[in-house]
Amino acid sequence: MAQQINVNIRMDKEVKEKADALFNALGFNFTTAINTFVKQALREQAIPFQPKIERKSLDRYIEEYYEKDIETILKEASQSDEKPTEIDWGKPVGEEVW
């Protein structure tokens, strides 16, 4: 068996309590859940979940960028005759995608 060490982390008390309740319901204790997370990250060489921007934050970012509210932006986009000619990373697709 590999040598074990103690690791200390800081988190909000309420977060820890909720995590304990969730992990216990899943049949884990906190230590086992954290170890599972770390081992999965090492196995995949990535965070084992996809970080996402909350929709509300994304809407706010778009509103600030275009200096319009999201409803106006979506309405204008749906009424536009313009069709995209490139996919997100900028490579031409050679034909319309809509």
GIVENGI-V410826 format. One record per backbone hydrogen bond with DSSP energy under -0.5 kcal/mol. CO is the residue of the C=O (numbers start at 1). NH is the residue of the N-H. E is the energy in kcal/mol with one decimal. If there is no record, write none. Layout:
BEGIN
co = {CO/CO}
nh = {NH/NH}
e = {E/E}
END
This chain:
BEGIN
co = {12/13/14/15/16/17/18/19/20/21/22/23/24/29/30/31/32/33/34/35/36/37/38/39/40/41/41/47/49/54/55/56/57/58/59/60/61/62/63/63/69/69/70/71/72/73/74/75/76/77/84/85/87/91}
nh = {16/17/18/19/20/21/22/23/24/25/26/28/27/33/34/35/36/37/38/39/40/41/42/43/44/45/46/49/51/58/59/60/61/62/63/64/65/66/67/68/72/73/74/75/76/77/78/79/80/80/97/93/90/87}
e = {-2.2/-2.5/-2.3/-2.6/-2.9/-2.1/-2.4/-3.2/-2.6/-2.0/-1.5/-3.4/-1.2/-2.2/-2.4/-2.6/-2.5/-2.2/-2.5/-2.6/-2.3/-2.2/-2.4/-2.5/-2.5/-1.6/-1.4/-0.7/-0.7/-2.4/-2.9/-2.1/-2.3/-2.6/-2.6/-2.3/-2.5/-2.6/-1.2/-1.1/-0.5/-2.0/-2.6/-2.2/-2.7/-2.3/-2.2/-1.3/-0.7/-0.7/-0.8/-1.4/-3.0/-1.4}
END
